[in-house]
Amino acid sequence: MRDLTTYNEPHFINLAKFEALVADIADCILIFPESPGAIAEIGFFSNSKAAKKILVVNDINWQGDSFINLGPIDLVNEKSIFRSTILLDYKKKPLSFETVGNRLVDRLRTRNAKRFVCDYYDSLEGREKFYLIFELIRLFRIVDFAALKISIVKMFRGSVDDIELRQILSILCASNYVNRRGDEYEYFVARHVDPFLDYRYYDERKFHTIAMSHYSNHAPRLIEMLQGGQT
């Protein structure tokens, strides 16, 4: 959220829509219902498709027939692959989260590869857009917002929501998948990050060579930025 407000032009941010986008991208939504905001999030997500990703970690000392337990949390426990709610004794110090870690490892252990097909950008889910935008940045090596948007429109047709695209870029930056440099906020993939997609029948190195040749002839500043010449 801080990245989104720091590096973008001021505009109204609907937190519910932004949280829904983050939830669509995430593997798991871990919620500790200790504050009004966290309790509101459980209520918001419990009746959405994101409910299947939620793991609630609650204080065993605050259990009872409350609305949050008999309503939203019960809905989550019906739908979530991480069910059921983990109860911890918050009075015990230090608090151990071993049970939480084991649950996440156990339920996220199996990840089946799926074929990624994109005919129209508009038809993609939030996570698929996240993957696609990351891969475009990785293939181009470095790209600014305007060029990225044009590439999506030209290559995958459809329209691009500027606010959503900026939000996805902020999520990529905040999660250290992508770095941002320059006055125009050029984006490039962090060195330690592996690709999300495996390409068949396509030579990525050829695309990289073409992109770098174009930058060398028309935008040498981008070459310098990739080499760390500008911070």
Biotite code that builds the C-alpha atoms (Angstrom):
import biotite.structure as struc

atoms = struc.array([
    struc.Atom([0.000, 0.000, 0.000], chain_id="A", res_id=1, res_name="MET", atom_name="CA", element="C"),
    struc.Atom([2.858, 2.391, 0.837], chain_id="A", res_id=2, res_name="ARG", atom_name="CA", element="C"),
    struc.Atom([4.448, 1.724, -2.555], chain_id="A", res_id=3, res_name="ASP", atom_name="CA", element="C"),
    struc.Atom([1.164, 2.483, -4.304], chain_id="A", res_id=4, res_name="LEU", atom_name="CA", element="C"),
    struc.Atom([0.705, 5.852, -2.601], chain_id="A", res_id=5, res_name="THR", atom_name="CA", element="C"),
    struc.Atom([4.377, 6.866, -2.848], chain_id="A", res_id=6, res_name="THR", atom_name="CA", element="C"),
    struc.Atom([5.093, 6.219, -6.519], chain_id="A", res_id=7, res_name="TYR", atom_name="CA", element="C"),
    struc.Atom([1.805, 7.061, -8.214], chain_id="A", res_id=8, res_name="ASN", atom_name="CA", element="C"),
    struc.Atom([-0.158, 10.213, -8.891], chain_id="A", res_id=9, res_name="GLU", atom_name="CA", element="C"),
    struc.Atom([-2.657, 11.016, -6.119], chain_id="A", res_id=10, res_name="PRO", atom_name="CA", element="C"),
    struc.Atom([-6.047, 9.426, -6.680], chain_id="A", res_id=11, res_name="HIS", atom_name="CA", element="C"),
    struc.Atom([-8.766, 7.776, -4.635], chain_id="A", res_id=12, res_name="PHE", atom_name="CA", element="C"),
    struc.Atom([-7.898, 4.168, -3.791], chain_id="A", res_id=13, res_name="ILE", atom_name="CA", element="C"),
    struc.Atom([-10.799, 1.850, -3.060], chain_id="A", res_id=14, res_name="ASN", atom_name="CA", element="C"),
    struc.Atom([-9.224, -0.381, -0.428], chain_id="A", res_id=15, res_name="LEU", atom_name="CA", element="C"),
    struc.Atom([-11.807, -3.131, -0.896], chain_id="A", res_id=16, res_name="ALA", atom_name="CA", element="C"),
    struc.Atom([-10.966, -3.439, -4.608], chain_id="A", res_id=17, res_name="LYS", atom_name="CA", element="C"),
    struc.Atom([-7.238, -3.288, -3.911], chain_id="A", res_id=18, res_name="PHE", atom_name="CA", element="C"),
    struc.Atom([-7.481, -5.966, -1.197], chain_id="A", res_id=19, res_name="GLU", atom_name="CA", element="C"),
    struc.Atom([-9.523, -8.142, -3.566], chain_id="A", res_id=20, res_name="ALA", atom_name="CA", element="C"),
    struc.Atom([-6.770, -7.835, -6.197], chain_id="A", res_id=21, res_name="LEU", atom_name="CA", element="C"),
    struc.Atom([-4.087, -8.770, -3.663], chain_id="A", res_id=22, res_name="VAL", atom_name="CA", element="C"),
    struc.Atom([-6.205, -11.724, -2.537], chain_id="A", res_id=23, res_name="ALA", atom_name="CA", element="C"),
    struc.Atom([-6.609, -12.907, -6.123], chain_id="A", res_id=24, res_name="ASP", atom_name="CA", element="C"),
    struc.Atom([-2.826, -12.917, -6.574], chain_id="A", res_id=25, res_name="ILE", atom_name="CA", element="C"),
    struc.Atom([-1.910, -14.456, -3.207], chain_id="A", res_id=26, res_name="ALA", atom_name="CA", element="C"),
    struc.Atom([-1.574, -18.173, -2.440], chain_id="A", res_id=27, res_name="ASP", atom_name="CA", element="C"),
    struc.Atom([-2.928, -17.741, 1.071], chain_id="A", res_id=28, res_name="CYS", atom_name="CA", element="C"),
    struc.Atom([-4.586, -14.972, 3.079], chain_id="A", res_id=29, res_name="ILE", atom_name="CA", element="C"),
    struc.Atom([-3.460, -15.251, 6.688], chain_id="A", res_id=30, res_name="LEU", atom_name="CA", element="C"),
    struc.Atom([-5.712, -13.275, 9.042], chain_id="A", res_id=31, res_name="ILE", atom_name="CA", element="C"),
    struc.Atom([-5.294, -12.636, 12.760], chain_id="A", res_id=32, res_name="PHE", atom_name="CA", element="C"),
    struc.Atom([-8.649, -11.132, 13.880], chain_id="A", res_id=33, res_name="PRO", atom_name="CA", element="C"),
    struc.Atom([-7.157, -8.838, 16.522], chain_id="A", res_id=34, res_name="GLU", atom_name="CA", element="C"),
    struc.Atom([-8.349, -5.479, 15.205], chain_id="A", res_id=35, res_name="SER", atom_name="CA", element="C"),
    struc.Atom([-11.529, -4.023, 13.691], chain_id="A", res_id=36, res_name="PRO", atom_name="CA", element="C"),
    struc.Atom([-9.796, -3.899, 10.295], chain_id="A", res_id=37, res_name="GLY", atom_name="CA", element="C"),
    struc.Atom([-8.835, -7.585, 10.381], chain_id="A", res_id=38, res_name="ALA", atom_name="CA", element="C"),
    struc.Atom([-12.340, -8.579, 11.494], chain_id="A", res_id=39, res_name="ILE", atom_name="CA", element="C"),
    struc.Atom([-13.795, -6.500, 8.654], chain_id="A", res_id=40, res_name="ALA", atom_name="CA", element="C"),
    struc.Atom([-11.502, -8.298, 6.193], chain_id="A", res_id=41, res_name="GLU", atom_name="CA", element="C"),
    struc.Atom([-12.815, -11.691, 7.323], chain_id="A", res_id=42, res_name="ILE", atom_name="CA", element="C"),
    struc.Atom([-16.357, -10.478, 6.773], chain_id="A", res_id=43, res_name="GLY", atom_name="CA", element="C"),
    struc.Atom([-15.454, -9.011, 3.382], chain_id="A", res_id=44, res_name="PHE", atom_name="CA", element="C"),
    struc.Atom([-13.664, -12.105, 2.067], chain_id="A", res_id=45, res_name="PHE", atom_name="CA", element="C"),
    struc.Atom([-15.871, -14.794, 3.641], chain_id="A", res_id=46, res_name="SER", atom_name="CA", element="C"),
    struc.Atom([-18.543, -14.464, 0.945], chain_id="A", res_id=47, res_name="ASN", atom_name="CA", element="C"),
    struc.Atom([-16.115, -14.196, -1.970], chain_id="A", res_id=48, res_name="SER", atom_name="CA", element="C"),
    struc.Atom([-14.026, -16.643, -3.987], chain_id="A", res_id=49, res_name="LYS", atom_name="CA", element="C"),
    struc.Atom([-11.056, -15.588, -1.837], chain_id="A", res_id=50, res_name="ALA", atom_name="CA", element="C"),
    struc.Atom([-12.558, -17.515, 1.090], chain_id="A", res_id=51, res_name="ALA", atom_name="CA", element="C"),
    struc.Atom([-10.914, -20.704, -0.183], chain_id="A", res_id=52, res_name="LYS", atom_name="CA", element="C"),
    struc.Atom([-7.489, -19.120, 0.454], chain_id="A", res_id=53, res_name="LYS", atom_name="CA", element="C"),
    struc.Atom([-8.052, -17.860, 4.002], chain_id="A", res_id=54, res_name="ILE", atom_name="CA", element="C"),
    struc.Atom([-6.419, -19.230, 7.115], chain_id="A", res_id=55, res_name="LEU", atom_name="CA", element="C"),
    struc.Atom([-7.707, -17.655, 10.327], chain_id="A", res_id=56, res_name="VAL", atom_name="CA", element="C"),
    struc.Atom([-5.471, -17.721, 13.409], chain_id="A", res_id=57, res_name="VAL", atom_name="CA", element="C"),
    struc.Atom([-7.512, -16.821, 16.478], chain_id="A", res_id=58, res_name="ASN", atom_name="CA", element="C"),
    struc.Atom([-6.959, -16.381, 20.212], chain_id="A", res_id=59, res_name="ASP", atom_name="CA", element="C"),
    struc.Atom([-8.275, -19.399, 22.126], chain_id="A", res_id=60, res_name="ILE", atom_name="CA", element="C"),
    struc.Atom([-9.063, -17.104, 25.061], chain_id="A", res_id=61, res_name="ASN", atom_name="CA", element="C"),
    struc.Atom([-11.655, -15.170, 23.052], chain_id="A", res_id=62, res_name="TRP", atom_name="CA", element="C"),
    struc.Atom([-13.859, -17.988, 21.794], chain_id="A", res_id=63, res_name="GLN", atom_name="CA", element="C"),
    struc.Atom([-17.623, -18.026, 22.147], chain_id="A", res_id=64, res_name="GLY", atom_name="CA", element="C"),
    struc.Atom([-20.888, -17.752, 20.256], chain_id="A", res_id=65, res_name="ASP", atom_name="CA", element="C"),
    struc.Atom([-20.044, -14.412, 18.664], chain_id="A", res_id=66, res_name="SER", atom_name="CA", element="C"),
    struc.Atom([-21.192, -13.246, 15.249], chain_id="A", res_id=67, res_name="PHE", atom_name="CA", element="C"),
    struc.Atom([-17.658, -13.360, 13.847], chain_id="A", res_id=68, res_name="ILE", atom_name="CA", element="C"),
    struc.Atom([-17.205, -16.998, 14.955], chain_id="A", res_id=69, res_name="ASN", atom_name="CA", element="C"),
    struc.Atom([-20.664, -18.248, 13.962], chain_id="A", res_id=70, res_name="LEU", atom_name="CA", element="C"),
    struc.Atom([-20.832, -16.167, 10.787], chain_id="A", res_id=71, res_name="GLY", atom_name="CA", element="C"),
    struc.Atom([-17.800, -15.170, 8.667], chain_id="A", res_id=72, res_name="PRO", atom_name="CA", element="C"),
    struc.Atom([-15.246, -17.520, 10.287], chain_id="A", res_id=73, res_name="ILE", atom_name="CA", element="C"),
    struc.Atom([-17.660, -20.452, 9.989], chain_id="A", res_id=74, res_name="ASP", atom_name="CA", element="C"),
    struc.Atom([-18.131, -19.626, 6.284], chain_id="A", res_id=75, res_name="LEU", atom_name="CA", element="C"),
    struc.Atom([-14.367, -19.555, 5.802], chain_id="A", res_id=76, res_name="VAL", atom_name="CA", element="C"),
    struc.Atom([-14.007, -22.926, 7.525], chain_id="A", res_id=77, res_name="ASN", atom_name="CA", element="C"),
    struc.Atom([-16.559, -24.385, 5.098], chain_id="A", res_id=78, res_name="GLU", atom_name="CA", element="C"),
    struc.Atom([-14.753, -23.157, 1.986], chain_id="A", res_id=79, res_name="LYS", atom_name="CA", element="C"),
    struc.Atom([-11.040, -22.796, 2.712], chain_id="A", res_id=80, res_name="SER", atom_name="CA", element="C"),
    struc.Atom([-8.407, -25.341, 1.684], chain_id="A", res_id=81, res_name="ILE", atom_name="CA", element="C"),
    struc.Atom([-6.555, -24.216, 4.841], chain_id="A", res_id=82, res_name="PHE", atom_name="CA", element="C"),
    struc.Atom([-9.448, -24.995, 7.194], chain_id="A", res_id=83, res_name="ARG", atom_name="CA", element="C"),
    struc.Atom([-10.053, -25.101, 10.038], chain_id="A", res_id=84, res_name="SER", atom_name="CA", element="C"),
    struc.Atom([-9.222, -22.076, 12.189], chain_id="A", res_id=85, res_name="THR", atom_name="CA", element="C"),
    struc.Atom([-6.013, -22.431, 14.199], chain_id="A", res_id=86, res_name="ILE", atom_name="CA", element="C"),
    struc.Atom([-6.433, -21.511, 17.859], chain_id="A", res_id=87, res_name="LEU", atom_name="CA", element="C"),
    struc.Atom([-3.408, -20.224, 19.760], chain_id="A", res_id=88, res_name="LEU", atom_name="CA", element="C"),
    struc.Atom([-3.060, -19.248, 23.395], chain_id="A", res_id=89, res_name="ASP", atom_name="CA", element="C"),
    struc.Atom([-1.957, -15.624, 23.142], chain_id="A", res_id=90, res_name="TYR", atom_name="CA", element="C"),
    struc.Atom([-1.247, -15.556, 26.877], chain_id="A", res_id=91, res_name="LYS", atom_name="CA", element="C"),
    struc.Atom([1.685, -17.932, 26.444], chain_id="A", res_id=92, res_name="LYS", atom_name="CA", element="C"),
    struc.Atom([4.981, -16.190, 25.778], chain_id="A", res_id=93, res_name="LYS", atom_name="CA", element="C"),
    struc.Atom([6.803, -16.552, 23.507], chain_id="A", res_id=94, res_name="PRO", atom_name="CA", element="C"),
    struc.Atom([3.980, -17.349, 21.118], chain_id="A", res_id=95, res_name="LEU", atom_name="CA", element="C"),
    struc.Atom([4.801, -20.244, 18.769], chain_id="A", res_id=96, res_name="SER", atom_name="CA", element="C"),
    struc.Atom([3.613, -20.158, 15.166], chain_id="A", res_id=97, res_name="PHE", atom_name="CA", element="C"),
    struc.Atom([4.888, -23.640, 14.319], chain_id="A", res_id=98, res_name="GLU", atom_name="CA", element="C"),
    struc.Atom([1.343, -24.939, 13.806], chain_id="A", res_id=99, res_name="THR", atom_name="CA", element="C"),
    struc.Atom([0.636, -22.115, 11.369], chain_id="A", res_id=100, res_name="VAL", atom_name="CA", element="C"),
    struc.Atom([3.822, -22.789, 9.411], chain_id="A", res_id=101, res_name="GLY", atom_name="CA", element="C"),
    struc.Atom([3.140, -26.516, 9.222], chain_id="A", res_id=102, res_name="ASN", atom_name="CA", element="C"),
    struc.Atom([-0.395, -25.926, 7.955], chain_id="A", res_id=103, res_name="ARG", atom_name="CA", element="C"),
    struc.Atom([0.823, -23.615, 5.192], chain_id="A", res_id=104, res_name="LEU", atom_name="CA", element="C"),
    struc.Atom([3.586, -25.992, 4.093], chain_id="A", res_id=105, res_name="VAL", atom_name="CA", element="C"),
    struc.Atom([1.227, -28.968, 4.098], chain_id="A", res_id=106, res_name="ASP", atom_name="CA", element="C"),
    struc.Atom([-1.583, -27.320, 2.116], chain_id="A", res_id=107, res_name="ARG", atom_name="CA", element="C"),
    struc.Atom([0.674, -25.502, -0.356], chain_id="A", res_id=108, res_name="LEU", atom_name="CA", element="C"),
    struc.Atom([2.965, -28.445, -0.995], chain_id="A", res_id=109, res_name="ARG", atom_name="CA", element="C"),
    struc.Atom([1.375, -29.580, -4.265], chain_id="A", res_id=110, res_name="THR", atom_name="CA", element="C"),
    struc.Atom([1.323, -27.080, -7.123], chain_id="A", res_id=111, res_name="ARG", atom_name="CA", element="C"),
    struc.Atom([0.261, -28.446, -10.494], chain_id="A", res_id=112, res_name="ASN", atom_name="CA", element="C"),
    struc.Atom([1.500, -26.640, -13.583], chain_id="A", res_id=113, res_name="ALA", atom_name="CA", element="C"),
    struc.Atom([-1.211, -25.225, -15.820], chain_id="A", res_id=114, res_name="LYS", atom_name="CA", element="C"),
    struc.Atom([-1.135, -24.099, -19.398], chain_id="A", res_id=115, res_name="ARG", atom_name="CA", element="C"),
    struc.Atom([-1.274, -20.321, -19.698], chain_id="A", res_id=116, res_name="PHE", atom_name="CA", element="C"),
    struc.Atom([-3.251, -19.044, -22.680], chain_id="A", res_id=117, res_name="VAL", atom_name="CA", element="C"),
    struc.Atom([-4.023, -15.380, -23.223], chain_id="A", res_id=118, res_name="CYS", atom_name="CA", element="C"),
    struc.Atom([-6.159, -14.317, -26.165], chain_id="A", res_id=119, res_name="ASP", atom_name="CA", element="C"),
    struc.Atom([-7.660, -11.241, -24.524], chain_id="A", res_id=120, res_name="TYR", atom_name="CA", element="C"),
    struc.Atom([-6.156, -9.350, -21.603], chain_id="A", res_id=121, res_name="TYR", atom_name="CA", element="C"),
    struc.Atom([-9.627, -8.471, -20.302], chain_id="A", res_id=122, res_name="ASP", atom_name="CA", element="C"),
    struc.Atom([-10.441, -12.154, -19.788], chain_id="A", res_id=123, res_name="SER", atom_name="CA", element="C"),
    struc.Atom([-7.562, -12.753, -17.363], chain_id="A", res_id=124, res_name="LEU", atom_name="CA", element="C"),
    struc.Atom([-7.924, -13.087, -13.606], chain_id="A", res_id=125, res_name="GLU", atom_name="CA", element="C"),
    struc.Atom([-5.835, -10.897, -11.306], chain_id="A", res_id=126, res_name="GLY", atom_name="CA", element="C"),
    struc.Atom([-3.176, -13.561, -10.748], chain_id="A", res_id=127, res_name="ARG", atom_name="CA", element="C"),
    struc.Atom([-2.868, -14.206, -14.484], chain_id="A", res_id=128, res_name="GLU", atom_name="CA", element="C"),
    struc.Atom([-2.402, -10.476, -15.131], chain_id="A", res_id=129, res_name="LYS", atom_name="CA", element="C"),
    struc.Atom([0.242, -10.445, -12.392], chain_id="A", res_id=130, res_name="PHE", atom_name="CA", element="C"),
    struc.Atom([2.158, -13.247, -14.143], chain_id="A", res_id=131, res_name="TYR", atom_name="CA", element="C"),
    struc.Atom([1.771, -11.688, -17.582], chain_id="A", res_id=132, res_name="LEU", atom_name="CA", element="C"),
    struc.Atom([2.972, -8.231, -16.529], chain_id="A", res_id=133, res_name="ILE", atom_name="CA", element="C"),
    struc.Atom([5.961, -9.711, -14.719], chain_id="A", res_id=134, res_name="PHE", atom_name="CA", element="C"),
    struc.Atom([6.912, -11.803, -17.759], chain_id="A", res_id=135, res_name="GLU", atom_name="CA", element="C"),
    struc.Atom([6.619, -8.834, -20.127], chain_id="A", res_id=136, res_name="LEU", atom_name="CA", element="C"),
    struc.Atom([8.964, -6.813, -17.913], chain_id="A", res_id=137, res_name="ILE", atom_name="CA", element="C"),
    struc.Atom([11.361, -9.759, -17.784], chain_id="A", res_id=138, res_name="ARG", atom_name="CA", element="C"),
    struc.Atom([11.326, -10.223, -21.563], chain_id="A", res_id=139, res_name="LEU", atom_name="CA", element="C"),
    struc.Atom([11.791, -6.518, -22.318], chain_id="A", res_id=140, res_name="PHE", atom_name="CA", element="C"),
    struc.Atom([14.466, -6.347, -19.586], chain_id="A", res_id=141, res_name="ARG", atom_name="CA", element="C"),
    struc.Atom([13.375, -2.795, -18.728], chain_id="A", res_id=142, res_name="ILE", atom_name="CA", element="C"),
    struc.Atom([10.195, -0.904, -19.602], chain_id="A", res_id=143, res_name="VAL", atom_name="CA", element="C"),
    struc.Atom([8.226, 2.127, -18.443], chain_id="A", res_id=144, res_name="ASP", atom_name="CA", element="C"),
    struc.Atom([4.510, 2.320, -17.709], chain_id="A", res_id=145, res_name="PHE", atom_name="CA", element="C"),
    struc.Atom([3.451, 3.749, -21.081], chain_id="A", res_id=146, res_name="ALA", atom_name="CA", element="C"),
    struc.Atom([5.415, 1.188, -23.114], chain_id="A", res_id=147, res_name="ALA", atom_name="CA", element="C"),
    struc.Atom([4.137, -1.654, -20.946], chain_id="A", res_id=148, res_name="LEU", atom_name="CA", element="C"),
    struc.Atom([0.530, -0.572, -21.410], chain_id="A", res_id=149, res_name="LYS", atom_name="CA", element="C"),
    struc.Atom([0.935, -0.231, -25.190], chain_id="A", res_id=150, res_name="ILE", atom_name="CA", element="C"),
    struc.Atom([2.560, -3.674, -25.367], chain_id="A", res_id=151, res_name="SER", atom_name="CA", element="C"),
    struc.Atom([-0.340, -5.291, -23.523], chain_id="A", res_id=152, res_name="ILE", atom_name="CA", element="C"),
    struc.Atom([-2.921, -3.622, -25.772], chain_id="A", res_id=153, res_name="VAL", atom_name="CA", element="C"),
    struc.Atom([-1.072, -4.467, -28.997], chain_id="A", res_id=154, res_name="LYS", atom_name="CA", element="C"),
    struc.Atom([-0.122, -8.031, -28.088], chain_id="A", res_id=155, res_name="MET", atom_name="CA", element="C"),
    struc.Atom([-3.169, -9.198, -26.149], chain_id="A", res_id=156, res_name="PHE", atom_name="CA", element="C"),
    struc.Atom([-5.914, -6.860, -27.314], chain_id="A", res_id=157, res_name="ARG", atom_name="CA", element="C"),
    struc.Atom([-8.588, -5.469, -25.072], chain_id="A", res_id=158, res_name="GLY", atom_name="CA", element="C"),
    struc.Atom([-8.311, -2.506, -22.729], chain_id="A", res_id=159, res_name="SER", atom_name="CA", element="C"),
    struc.Atom([-6.001, -1.836, -19.793], chain_id="A", res_id=160, res_name="VAL", atom_name="CA", element="C"),
    struc.Atom([-7.218, -0.195, -16.596], chain_id="A", res_id=161, res_name="ASP", atom_name="CA", element="C"),
    struc.Atom([-4.476, 2.289, -15.628], chain_id="A", res_id=162, res_name="ASP", atom_name="CA", element="C"),
    struc.Atom([-5.268, 2.099, -11.921], chain_id="A", res_id=163, res_name="ILE", atom_name="CA", element="C"),
    struc.Atom([-5.247, -1.707, -11.867], chain_id="A", res_id=164, res_name="GLU", atom_name="CA", element="C"),
    struc.Atom([-1.991, -1.842, -13.848], chain_id="A", res_id=165, res_name="LEU", atom_name="CA", element="C"),
    struc.Atom([-0.317, 0.579, -11.432], chain_id="A", res_id=166, res_name="ARG", atom_name="CA", element="C"),
    struc.Atom([-1.600, -1.474, -8.505], chain_id="A", res_id=167, res_name="GLN", atom_name="CA", element="C"),
    struc.Atom([-0.161, -4.690, -9.947], chain_id="A", res_id=168, res_name="ILE", atom_name="CA", element="C"),
    struc.Atom([3.173, -2.947, -10.568], chain_id="A", res_id=169, res_name="LEU", atom_name="CA", element="C"),
    struc.Atom([3.169, -1.724, -6.968], chain_id="A", res_id=170, res_name="SER", atom_name="CA", element="C"),
    struc.Atom([2.487, -5.254, -5.712], chain_id="A", res_id=171, res_name="ILE", atom_name="CA", element="C"),
    struc.Atom([5.360, -6.559, -7.852], chain_id="A", res_id=172, res_name="LEU", atom_name="CA", element="C"),
    struc.Atom([7.691, -3.888, -6.461], chain_id="A", res_id=173, res_name="CYS", atom_name="CA", element="C"),
    struc.Atom([6.557, -4.274, -2.850], chain_id="A", res_id=174, res_name="ALA", atom_name="CA", element="C"),
    struc.Atom([7.103, -8.042, -3.043], chain_id="A", res_id=175, res_name="SER", atom_name="CA", element="C"),
    struc.Atom([10.606, -7.510, -4.537], chain_id="A", res_id=176, res_name="ASN", atom_name="CA", element="C"),
    struc.Atom([9.855, -9.253, -7.817], chain_id="A", res_id=177, res_name="TYR", atom_name="CA", element="C"),
    struc.Atom([10.420, -6.027, -9.741], chain_id="A", res_id=178, res_name="VAL", atom_name="CA", element="C"),
    struc.Atom([12.568, -2.948, -9.128], chain_id="A", res_id=179, res_name="ASN", atom_name="CA", element="C"),
    struc.Atom([11.844, 0.615, -10.137], chain_id="A", res_id=180, res_name="ARG", atom_name="CA", element="C"),
    struc.Atom([14.372, 3.212, -11.294], chain_id="A", res_id=181, res_name="ARG", atom_name="CA", element="C"),
    struc.Atom([14.587, 6.537, -13.066], chain_id="A", res_id=182, res_name="GLY", atom_name="CA", element="C"),
    struc.Atom([12.517, 9.688, -13.195], chain_id="A", res_id=183, res_name="ASP", atom_name="CA", element="C"),
    struc.Atom([9.940, 7.997, -15.427], chain_id="A", res_id=184, res_name="GLU", atom_name="CA", element="C"),
    struc.Atom([9.782, 4.889, -13.223], chain_id="A", res_id=185, res_name="TYR", atom_name="CA", element="C"),
    struc.Atom([11.226, 2.254, -15.512], chain_id="A", res_id=186, res_name="GLU", atom_name="CA", element="C"),
    struc.Atom([10.642, -1.273, -14.259], chain_id="A", res_id=187, res_name="TYR", atom_name="CA", element="C"),
    struc.Atom([12.975, -4.257, -14.413], chain_id="A", res_id=188, res_name="PHE", atom_name="CA", element="C"),
    struc.Atom([13.008, -7.694, -12.806], chain_id="A", res_id=189, res_name="VAL", atom_name="CA", element="C"),
    struc.Atom([15.087, -8.232, -9.677], chain_id="A", res_id=190, res_name="ALA", atom_name="CA", element="C"),
    struc.Atom([18.081, -10.464, -10.362], chain_id="A", res_id=191, res_name="ARG", atom_name="CA", element="C"),
    struc.Atom([17.214, -13.190, -7.864], chain_id="A", res_id=192, res_name="HIS", atom_name="CA", element="C"),
    struc.Atom([13.706, -13.851, -9.225], chain_id="A", res_id=193, res_name="VAL", atom_name="CA", element="C"),
    struc.Atom([12.908, -16.858, -11.408], chain_id="A", res_id=194, res_name="ASP", atom_name="CA", element="C"),
    struc.Atom([10.292, -16.668, -14.184], chain_id="A", res_id=195, res_name="PRO", atom_name="CA", element="C"),
    struc.Atom([6.703, -17.589, -13.426], chain_id="A", res_id=196, res_name="PHE", atom_name="CA", element="C"),
    struc.Atom([6.155, -19.172, -16.843], chain_id="A", res_id=197, res_name="LEU", atom_name="CA", element="C"),
    struc.Atom([8.042, -21.774, -18.851], chain_id="A", res_id=198, res_name="ASP", atom_name="CA", element="C"),
    struc.Atom([8.112, -21.105, -22.580], chain_id="A", res_id=199, res_name="TYR", atom_name="CA", element="C"),
    struc.Atom([7.870, -23.827, -25.182], chain_id="A", res_id=200, res_name="ARG", atom_name="CA", element="C"),
    struc.Atom([8.903, -23.397, -28.802], chain_id="A", res_id=201, res_name="TYR", atom_name="CA", element="C"),
    struc.Atom([10.205, -19.894, -28.082], chain_id="A", res_id=202, res_name="TYR", atom_name="CA", element="C"),
    struc.Atom([13.740, -18.559, -27.715], chain_id="A", res_id=203, res_name="ASP", atom_name="CA", element="C"),
    struc.Atom([13.757, -15.947, -24.947], chain_id="A", res_id=204, res_name="GLU", atom_name="CA", element="C"),
    struc.Atom([17.377, -15.047, -25.645], chain_id="A", res_id=205, res_name="ARG", atom_name="CA", element="C"),
    struc.Atom([16.470, -13.930, -29.155], chain_id="A", res_id=206, res_name="LYS", atom_name="CA", element="C"),
    struc.Atom([13.817, -11.589, -27.770], chain_id="A", res_id=207, res_name="PHE", atom_name="CA", element="C"),
    struc.Atom([16.300, -10.201, -25.213], chain_id="A", res_id=208, res_name="HIS", atom_name="CA", element="C"),
    struc.Atom([18.852, -9.595, -27.974], chain_id="A", res_id=209, res_name="THR", atom_name="CA", element="C"),
    struc.Atom([16.328, -7.693, -30.092], chain_id="A", res_id=210, res_name="ILE", atom_name="CA", element="C"),
    struc.Atom([15.243, -5.589, -27.104], chain_id="A", res_id=211, res_name="ALA", atom_name="CA", element="C"),
    struc.Atom([18.802, -4.729, -26.099], chain_id="A", res_id=212, res_name="MET", atom_name="CA", element="C"),
    struc.Atom([19.698, -3.842, -29.692], chain_id="A", res_id=213, res_name="SER", atom_name="CA", element="C"),
    struc.Atom([16.729, -1.473, -29.824], chain_id="A", res_id=214, res_name="HIS", atom_name="CA", element="C"),
    struc.Atom([17.737, 0.184, -26.536], chain_id="A", res_id=215, res_name="TYR", atom_name="CA", element="C"),
    struc.Atom([21.329, 0.515, -27.712], chain_id="A", res_id=216, res_name="SER", atom_name="CA", element="C"),
    struc.Atom([20.237, 2.364, -30.853], chain_id="A", res_id=217, res_name="ASN", atom_name="CA", element="C"),
    struc.Atom([17.328, 4.392, -29.520], chain_id="A", res_id=218, res_name="HIS", atom_name="CA", element="C"),
    struc.Atom([17.504, 4.536, -25.715], chain_id="A", res_id=219, res_name="ALA", atom_name="CA", element="C"),
    struc.Atom([21.076, 4.038, -24.400], chain_id="A", res_id=220, res_name="PRO", atom_name="CA", element="C"),
    struc.Atom([19.952, 5.487, -21.075], chain_id="A", res_id=221, res_name="ARG", atom_name="CA", element="C"),
    struc.Atom([18.049, 2.258, -20.446], chain_id="A", res_id=222, res_name="LEU", atom_name="CA", element="C"),
    struc.Atom([21.205, 0.213, -21.015], chain_id="A", res_id=223, res_name="ILE", atom_name="CA", element="C"),
    struc.Atom([22.991, 2.321, -18.395], chain_id="A", res_id=224, res_name="GLU", atom_name="CA", element="C"),
    struc.Atom([20.134, 1.807, -15.956], chain_id="A", res_id=225, res_name="MET", atom_name="CA", element="C"),
    struc.Atom([20.232, -1.955, -16.425], chain_id="A", res_id=226, res_name="LEU", atom_name="CA", element="C"),
    struc.Atom([23.961, -1.921, -15.782], chain_id="A", res_id=227, res_name="GLN", atom_name="CA", element="C"),
    struc.Atom([23.450, 0.058, -12.591], chain_id="A", res_id=228, res_name="GLY", atom_name="CA", element="C"),
    struc.Atom([24.652, 3.349, -14.014], chain_id="A", res_id=229, res_name="GLY", atom_name="CA", element="C"),
    struc.Atom([21.657, 5.251, -12.587], chain_id="A", res_id=230, res_name="GLN", atom_name="CA", element="C"),
    struc.Atom([19.958, 4.917, -9.228], chain_id="A", res_id=231, res_name="THR", atom_name="CA", element="C"),
])
